Amino acid sequence: MVDTAGMGQEAQGVGMPSDVVGPHGAAHALFDLAPEEDSGSDTLGRYRYQAEVAARDCLAMLTQEAIDFVVCEWHEDFVVAWADGSVELVSVKHREGTRGPWTLPELCKDGGLTHLFDRWCACECADNVRLRLATNAALKPGKGNAGVLARMCGPEPELTSGLNTMAEDVARQMLKVRWKQPYPNVPDTPEARKLADIQIPAGFVDKVVRFLAVLEISSKPPERESITDVNIQRLLVPAVEHLQLAHVDLEATYRGIVDRIERANRDESDRAQLAVYIADPSRARHSTQIQQRVGRRRITREILHQQIAYTTARLPTFPHGKAPVVAPGGAKLHRKLRRGLVPSDEAAFAERLRSAWYTTWSERRSGLAGDATDLLNLSMDVLEMAFECRRHARAQVSEGSEFGDKMNDLLAERLKVEALPSPPPFQLNNQHLRGLAYQLCDECLLFFSETFDVDEEAS
């Protein structure tokens, strides 16, 4: 998150949009808190850094089912929506090396800690809201300082001795920040000359203790100068290997993903900022406008797959160095091609292409739950183009004549990867697409003639 200190927020009562409900039924919704426009002087390079930190969680989606999607906000933070129904608000803070490590007062004032606390309170301190403060800078060690605070955070803190004392220090720092920055969920107390003289409202320290229990302070993000290379080598390369993709242009793919995140961050159609928190299911539903704004900021696995760029190397129909695999089935395809008067040698070639598709799909599928949707989407595109070829083939022959041979010629001519209405989930060549068409034919979703009872003909 680029520095948003000093921005006010005011929660607006909205509810749970249907498109941000996790697969396990847990609800997480996006609320418009309508803070003031960000007036920070951060450079475009720092905004790029924010997008590259968000890319780390996005790339993790390619290998982990635990992450459902990521929501990017306008010059604010990003949010990780987990499959278990929880939501993690992530604040990104870049700090130049010349400024040294974060101290506790700086972390509360300029490091976004008070801002995260205010957002957590706006989420009604819900049980399924987690928080993360991600920064490239070190945390100053020593008693009562930022380094010790980080060790006291989380549900299983490394250090518990002195937690209440630390919580009191953090509470006073936040109350001090509140004098100059109008956070609505931080109490407004009388100003005092000394930090120790600040009067802490009843119950505020206990609330800070609960806040620390759901907070992670992370110094894992690399420096701005090295984050691109680190993300590519440690996150994108393993993801490409996990997905068994070939001929991937790593730099172009990474650049495309980060650019897509930046577009989600900007969302020029509406610059009002969004806050994310867990909604009470009894609330009124979000308006259509709110849901559309959320949708423009969402990064899903499908969107990431669309950003994968390939080199110009031609993908072989069968993988090099492996024995060809014969696809199971095929009898129904043979009967349909024969009924459509497709020549026997072309029918044999169709069977080989079906095996090529079978081999490619078996090796390239990710193994994640989204495979079924990827296959369905690709199959729908192939079927639509195949039906169009059939309509043209039927129109080119005399009424009552078989048209399968002409339809097969049109498939070879028109069924191309570049002609698909949406990019495939992994790299394919044109022969793979024809192989999928023949597979769909074997599954009786496609005919090369007028429809007939395939099983009856076999008997």
Wavefront OBJ file of the C-alpha trace (Angstrom):
o trace
v 0.000 0.000 0.000
v 1.418 3.370 -0.883
v 1.170 5.808 1.978
v -2.481 6.557 2.732
v -2.002 8.030 6.143
v -4.380 10.874 6.764
v -7.223 9.519 4.671
v -10.620 9.290 6.300
v -13.077 6.464 5.808
v -16.757 6.158 6.395
v -18.357 2.717 6.131
v -21.399 2.420 3.956
v -23.901 -0.328 4.773
v -23.859 -2.843 1.985
v -23.970 -6.597 1.910
v -22.701 -9.710 0.231
v -22.397 -9.918 -3.574
v -22.972 -13.355 -5.000
v -19.732 -13.363 -6.984
v -17.451 -13.023 -3.940
v -18.635 -16.064 -2.000
v -15.993 -18.697 -1.368
v -16.424 -22.303 -2.497
v -17.126 -23.423 1.062
v -20.023 -21.032 1.468
v -18.172 -18.488 3.632
v -19.019 -14.926 2.709
v -16.505 -12.214 2.063
v -17.662 -8.913 0.649
v -16.229 -5.598 -0.473
v -17.400 -2.422 1.187
v -16.985 1.057 -0.122
v -15.513 3.156 2.727
v -15.123 6.188 0.431
v -11.930 7.715 1.889
v -10.378 10.857 0.481
v -8.278 10.681 -2.655
v -4.698 9.565 -2.071
v -2.510 12.672 -2.085
v 0.830 10.929 -1.481
v 3.877 11.743 -3.546
v 4.989 8.156 -4.173
v 6.556 7.567 -7.563
v 5.248 5.317 -10.308
v 8.086 2.966 -9.413
v 6.608 2.478 -5.967
v 3.180 1.813 -7.432
v 4.821 -0.775 -9.658
v 6.407 -2.274 -6.557
v 2.976 -2.561 -4.942
v 1.748 -4.475 -8.011
v 4.780 -6.761 -7.933
v 4.172 -7.608 -4.264
v 0.563 -8.421 -5.144
v 1.899 -10.570 -8.006
v 3.562 -12.826 -5.436
v 0.178 -13.898 -4.071
v -1.324 -14.041 -7.561
v 1.428 -16.366 -8.785
v 0.846 -18.562 -5.745
v -2.693 -19.139 -7.062
v -1.208 -21.103 -9.963
v 0.130 -23.774 -7.605
v -2.142 -23.481 -4.546
v -5.853 -24.128 -4.321
v -5.910 -22.442 -0.892
v -6.118 -18.989 -2.531
v -9.464 -18.281 -4.197
v -8.746 -14.883 -5.793
v -7.015 -11.545 -5.177
v -8.720 -8.145 -5.183
v -6.656 -5.042 -5.997
v -7.713 -1.618 -4.756
v -7.147 1.912 -5.942
v -3.797 3.072 -4.512
v -4.662 1.235 -1.346
v -3.880 -2.374 -0.542
v -4.743 -5.707 -2.048
v -6.787 -8.500 -0.538
v -6.275 -12.236 -0.630
v -9.540 -14.183 -0.528
v -8.858 -17.690 0.753
v -10.849 -20.774 -0.159
v -11.719 -21.368 3.507
v -13.786 -18.169 3.521
v -11.218 -15.942 5.230
v -9.918 -12.679 3.823
v -6.462 -11.211 4.339
v -6.023 -7.452 3.991
v -2.475 -6.751 2.810
v -0.782 -3.381 3.167
v 2.424 -2.858 1.177
v 4.983 -0.344 2.368
v 8.130 0.399 0.386
v 10.903 2.165 2.312
v 14.102 3.520 0.828
v 17.244 1.984 2.283
v 18.597 5.406 3.252
v 15.840 5.718 5.891
v 16.997 2.703 7.867
v 14.808 0.118 9.618
v 11.282 0.793 10.862
v 10.912 1.945 14.445
v 7.729 1.319 16.382
v 6.508 4.961 16.164
v 7.255 5.078 12.414
v 5.454 1.780 11.844
v 2.347 3.167 13.542
v 2.457 6.535 11.784
v 3.936 6.047 8.290
v 4.111 2.263 8.112
v 0.398 1.716 7.854
v -0.146 -0.065 11.170
v -2.797 2.396 12.394
v -4.441 2.297 8.973
v -4.661 -1.510 9.103
v -6.109 -1.345 12.605
v -8.757 1.102 11.414
v -9.658 -1.167 8.492
v -9.846 -4.185 10.787
v -12.273 -2.288 13.018
v -14.315 -1.370 9.923
v -14.523 -5.124 9.306
v -16.172 -5.362 12.744
v -13.109 -7.330 13.923
v -14.597 -10.401 12.244
v -13.039 -13.771 13.025
v -12.249 -14.558 9.385
v -10.332 -11.342 8.682
v -6.549 -11.539 8.776
v -4.029 -8.752 8.240
v -0.556 -8.489 6.745
v 1.855 -5.589 6.670
v 4.415 -6.327 3.957
v 7.522 -4.169 3.686
v 10.931 -4.419 2.049
v 12.595 -2.691 5.019
v 14.021 -4.238 8.148
v 12.445 -3.809 11.576
v 14.507 -2.139 14.281
v 15.442 -4.638 17.007
v 15.545 -3.966 20.718
v 13.102 -3.922 23.595
v 9.808 -2.247 22.785
v 10.669 -1.728 19.127
v 9.285 -2.885 15.773
v 11.359 -6.063 15.575
v 10.018 -7.292 18.906
v 6.470 -6.313 17.906
v 6.668 -8.537 14.801
v 7.607 -11.507 16.978
v 4.502 -10.912 19.115
v 2.079 -10.941 16.194
v -0.060 -13.747 14.845
v -2.163 -16.521 16.390
v 0.989 -18.397 17.465
v 3.466 -15.636 18.356
v 7.140 -16.400 18.793
v 7.247 -14.112 21.837
v 4.508 -13.646 24.441
v 6.390 -12.153 27.391
v 5.587 -8.448 27.662
v 2.659 -8.582 25.227
v 0.398 -6.328 27.303
v 3.159 -3.741 27.696
v 3.765 -3.770 23.943
v 0.031 -3.474 23.286
v -0.106 -0.395 25.549
v 2.813 1.168 23.629
v 1.122 0.464 20.288
v -2.188 1.816 21.624
v -0.587 5.090 22.698
v 1.225 5.441 19.365
v -2.063 4.975 17.523
v -3.828 7.479 19.747
v -1.037 9.945 19.009
v -1.412 9.360 15.253
v -5.146 9.999 15.666
v -4.513 13.603 16.732
v -3.373 14.488 13.198
v -5.051 11.802 11.097
v -8.813 11.281 11.470
v -9.142 7.497 11.647
v -12.782 6.978 12.674
v -12.135 3.718 14.535
v -9.310 5.054 16.695
v -10.534 6.980 19.772
v -9.970 10.724 19.784
v -8.192 11.558 23.061
v -6.819 14.820 24.508
v -3.325 15.638 23.333
v -0.478 15.221 25.823
v 3.136 16.364 25.770
v 4.534 12.972 26.748
v 3.558 9.603 25.285
v 3.203 8.125 28.770
v 0.643 10.808 29.676
v -1.794 9.792 26.912
v -4.946 8.439 28.540
v -5.913 5.092 27.020
v -9.703 4.568 26.815
v -11.095 1.518 28.594
v -10.937 -1.636 26.497
v -8.658 -0.157 23.838
v -5.572 -2.138 24.879
v -7.557 -5.389 24.803
v -8.672 -4.526 21.281
v -5.058 -3.903 20.238
v -4.089 -7.323 21.672
v -6.771 -8.948 19.488
v -5.525 -6.932 16.518
v -1.964 -8.193 16.990
v -3.250 -11.780 17.118
v -4.501 -11.565 13.495
v -1.591 -9.489 12.158
v 1.557 -10.568 10.344
v 4.396 -8.099 9.855
v 6.443 -9.436 6.953
v 9.830 -8.328 5.652
v 9.783 -11.027 2.943
v 9.193 -8.863 -0.158
v 12.516 -8.267 -1.972
v 13.920 -4.840 -2.717
v 12.388 -2.893 -5.588
v 15.507 -3.400 -7.724
v 15.408 -7.219 -7.421
v 11.748 -8.150 -6.928
v 11.152 -8.819 -10.644
v 13.946 -11.390 -10.940
v 13.104 -12.989 -7.603
v 9.413 -13.343 -8.464
v 10.170 -14.872 -11.862
v 12.717 -17.399 -10.594
v 11.112 -18.370 -7.292
v 7.422 -18.170 -8.196
v 6.753 -18.081 -11.938
v 9.266 -20.758 -12.974
v 7.928 -23.315 -10.431
v 4.353 -22.461 -11.519
v 5.203 -23.093 -15.191
v 6.796 -26.419 -14.248
v 3.797 -27.335 -12.073
v 1.412 -26.624 -14.950
v 3.710 -28.551 -17.323
v 3.756 -25.712 -19.825
v 6.277 -25.533 -22.653
v 7.810 -22.628 -24.584
v 6.651 -20.017 -22.069
v 8.139 -16.544 -22.400
v 8.774 -15.940 -18.702
v 9.516 -12.222 -18.877
v 6.558 -11.435 -21.142
v 4.253 -13.533 -18.961
v 5.384 -11.848 -15.759
v 5.133 -8.406 -17.339
v 1.602 -9.211 -18.500
v 0.536 -10.335 -15.022
v 1.937 -7.228 -13.321
v 0.399 -4.956 -15.964
v -2.962 -6.640 -15.391
v -2.655 -6.053 -11.640
v -1.812 -2.403 -12.245
v -4.931 -2.018 -14.391
v -6.978 -3.511 -11.561
v -5.321 -1.073 -9.166
v -6.154 1.932 -11.311
v -9.729 1.155 -12.384
v -9.992 4.581 -13.969
v -13.794 4.400 -14.193
v -14.165 5.095 -10.490
v -11.374 6.331 -8.264
v -13.241 5.981 -4.998
v -11.350 3.540 -2.795
v -12.769 0.231 -1.639
v -12.301 -1.524 1.684
v -12.659 -5.247 2.067
v -14.152 -7.043 5.032
v -16.283 -9.963 5.986
v -19.954 -9.123 5.610
v -22.752 -10.191 7.885
v -24.940 -12.366 5.613
v -28.017 -10.629 7.037
v -26.993 -7.313 5.495
v -28.581 -5.968 2.339
v -26.869 -7.068 -0.867
v -24.352 -4.923 -2.666
v -25.626 -2.742 -5.455
v -24.827 -3.780 -9.028
v -22.380 -0.880 -9.253
v -20.436 -2.120 -6.218
v -20.273 -5.659 -7.644
v -18.975 -4.311 -10.960
v -16.270 -2.303 -9.199
v -15.240 -5.394 -7.247
v -15.187 -7.433 -10.455
v -12.850 -4.980 -12.169
v -10.357 -5.379 -9.335
v -10.438 -9.175 -9.104
v -7.519 -11.320 -10.270
v -8.505 -14.964 -10.773
v -6.692 -18.057 -12.021
v -8.420 -17.697 -15.370
v -7.100 -14.152 -15.740
v -3.585 -15.344 -14.877
v -3.781 -18.132 -17.460
v -4.745 -15.555 -20.061
v -1.535 -13.618 -19.391
v 0.736 -16.592 -20.147
v 2.806 -15.723 -23.213
v 4.562 -18.262 -25.384
v 7.604 -18.145 -27.587
v 7.274 -18.610 -31.326
v 8.591 -22.187 -31.162
v 6.064 -24.576 -32.699
v 4.605 -27.021 -30.213
v 4.937 -30.649 -31.400
v 1.722 -32.614 -31.723
v 3.181 -35.427 -29.584
v 5.730 -34.607 -26.826
v 9.360 -35.278 -27.715
v 11.071 -38.222 -26.045
v 7.886 -40.048 -25.023
v 6.121 -43.042 -26.511
v 2.793 -42.115 -28.151
v -0.269 -42.907 -26.060
v -3.410 -44.266 -27.691
v -6.571 -42.644 -26.369
v -9.200 -45.016 -24.997
v -12.442 -45.425 -26.919
v -12.736 -44.379 -30.540
v -15.364 -46.802 -31.825
v -18.135 -44.203 -31.929
v -15.889 -41.718 -33.726
v -15.089 -44.375 -36.354
v -18.787 -45.106 -36.948
v -19.666 -41.425 -37.278
v -16.852 -40.692 -39.725
v -17.824 -43.731 -41.767
v -21.468 -42.601 -41.833
v -20.298 -39.136 -42.965
v -18.270 -40.750 -45.811
v -14.946 -39.454 -44.515
v -12.180 -41.431 -46.327
v -10.632 -44.229 -44.282
v -7.134 -42.744 -44.280
v -8.457 -39.404 -42.987
v -10.491 -41.300 -40.373
v -7.295 -43.033 -39.229
v -5.549 -39.640 -39.049
v -8.457 -38.301 -36.984
v -7.896 -41.107 -34.487
v -4.217 -40.185 -34.180
v -5.155 -36.550 -33.563
v -7.605 -37.654 -30.866
v -4.746 -39.509 -29.182
v -2.554 -36.390 -29.503
v -5.231 -34.359 -27.712
v -5.594 -37.056 -25.036
v -1.838 -37.062 -24.388
v -1.613 -33.264 -24.320
v -4.572 -32.809 -21.977
v -3.258 -35.533 -19.638
v 0.134 -33.839 -19.358
v -0.828 -30.172 -19.387
v -3.821 -30.132 -17.062
v -2.947 -28.525 -13.722
v -4.623 -31.077 -11.470
v -6.560 -28.284 -9.761
v -10.308 -27.936 -9.440
v -10.407 -25.417 -12.288
v -9.417 -28.036 -14.887
v -13.037 -29.059 -15.437
v -14.030 -25.457 -16.165
v -11.037 -24.947 -18.476
v -11.956 -28.070 -20.459
v -15.623 -27.079 -20.608
v -14.822 -23.575 -21.896
v -12.421 -24.908 -24.548
v -14.881 -27.625 -25.568
v -17.664 -25.061 -25.974
v -15.465 -22.959 -28.258
v -14.488 -25.999 -30.357
v -18.080 -27.236 -30.611
v -19.317 -23.817 -31.710
v -16.750 -23.694 -34.514
v -17.442 -27.324 -35.478
v -21.191 -26.699 -35.713
v -20.496 -23.683 -37.917
v -18.383 -25.902 -40.198
v -21.220 -28.440 -40.310
v -23.764 -25.774 -41.306
v -21.531 -24.618 -44.157
v -20.820 -28.198 -45.257
v -24.509 -29.106 -45.282
v -25.260 -26.023 -47.391
v -22.642 -27.019 -49.998
v -24.038 -30.462 -50.816
v -27.316 -31.455 -52.378
v -30.182 -32.111 -49.983
v -30.038 -35.583 -48.465
v -26.364 -36.113 -49.324
v -23.753 -36.896 -46.685
v -21.572 -33.920 -45.839
v -19.039 -35.386 -43.388
v -16.130 -35.275 -45.815
v -16.733 -31.585 -46.571
v -17.243 -30.843 -42.865
v -13.918 -32.508 -42.071
v -12.193 -30.346 -44.690
v -13.710 -27.199 -43.159
v -12.538 -28.238 -39.667
v -8.967 -28.514 -40.932
v -9.310 -25.113 -42.590
v -11.047 -23.147 -39.845
v -10.395 -24.748 -36.456
v -7.313 -22.718 -35.496
v -5.913 -21.642 -32.128
v -5.834 -18.013 -33.232
v -9.519 -18.205 -34.208
v -10.682 -19.200 -30.727
v -12.819 -16.520 -29.019
v -10.741 -16.899 -25.821
v -7.182 -18.188 -25.295
v -6.777 -21.865 -24.330
v -5.691 -22.699 -20.747
v -2.277 -23.869 -22.001
v -0.325 -23.924 -25.253
v -1.935 -25.967 -28.021
v -1.478 -26.292 -31.756
v -4.200 -26.582 -34.383
v -3.969 -30.365 -34.545
v -4.680 -30.593 -30.822
v -7.886 -28.627 -31.362
v -8.982 -31.022 -34.101
v -8.137 -33.894 -31.786
v -10.464 -32.397 -29.171
v -13.190 -32.081 -31.816
v -12.817 -35.779 -32.632
v -12.891 -36.600 -28.910
v -16.142 -34.645 -28.540
v -17.453 -36.614 -31.501
v -16.536 -39.875 -29.761
v -18.462 -38.598 -26.724
v -21.517 -38.091 -28.969
v -21.479 -34.307 -28.625
v -20.775 -33.901 -32.333
v -21.777 -35.751 -35.522
v -20.301 -35.742 -39.048
v -23.698 -36.608 -40.485
v -27.305 -36.324 -39.495
v -27.717 -37.751 -36.004
v -28.274 -41.504 -35.638
v -28.194 -44.181 -32.911
v -24.504 -45.093 -32.764
v -25.033 -48.031 -30.383
v -27.740 -49.539 -32.578
v -25.489 -49.395 -35.620
v -22.763 -51.208 -33.664
v -25.129 -54.061 -32.854
l 1 2 3 4 5 6 7 8 9 10 11 12 13 14 15 16 17 18 19 20 21 22 23 24 25 26 27 28 29 30 31 32 33 34 35 36 37 38 39 40 41 42 43 44 45 46 47 48 49 50 51 52 53 54 55 56 57 58 59 60 61 62 63 64 65 66 67 68 69 70 71 72 73 74 75 76 77 78 79 80 81 82 83 84 85 86 87 88 89 90 91 92 93 94 95 96 97 98 99 100 101 102 103 104 105 106 107 108 109 110 111 112 113 114 115 116 117 118 119 120 121 122 123 124 125 126 127 128 129 130 131 132 133 134 135 136 137 138 139 140 141 142 143 144 145 146 147 148 149 150 151 152 153 154 155 156 157 158 159 160 161 162 163 164 165 166 167 168 169 170 171 172 173 174 175 176 177 178 179 180 181 182 183 184 185 186 187 188 189 190 191 192 193 194 195 196 197 198 199 200 201 202 203 204 205 206 207 208 209 210 211 212 213 214 215 216 217 218 219 220 221 222 223 224 225 226 227 228 229 230 231 232 233 234 235 236 237 238 239 240 241 242 243 244 245 246 247 248 249 250 251 252 253 254 255 256 257 258 259 260 261 262 263 264 265 266 267 268 269 270 271 272 273 274 275 276 277 278 279 280 281 282 283 284 285 286 287 288 289 290 291 292 293 294 295 296 297 298 299 300 301 302 303 304 305 306 307 308 309 310 311 312 313 314 315 316 317 318 319 320 321 322 323 324 325 326 327 328 329 330 331 332 333 334 335 336 337 338 339 340 341 342 343 344 345 346 347 348 349 350 351 352 353 354 355 356 357 358 359 360 361 362 363 364 365 366 367 368 369 370 371 372 373 374 375 376 377 378 379 380 381 382 383 384 385 386 387 388 389 390 391 392 393 394 395 396 397 398 399 400 401 402 403 404 405 406 407 408 409 410 411 412 413 414 415 416 417 418 419 420 421 422 423 424 425 426 427 428 429 430 431 432 433 434 435 436 437 438 439 440 441 442 443 444 445 446 447 448 449 450 451 452 453 454 455 456 457 458 459
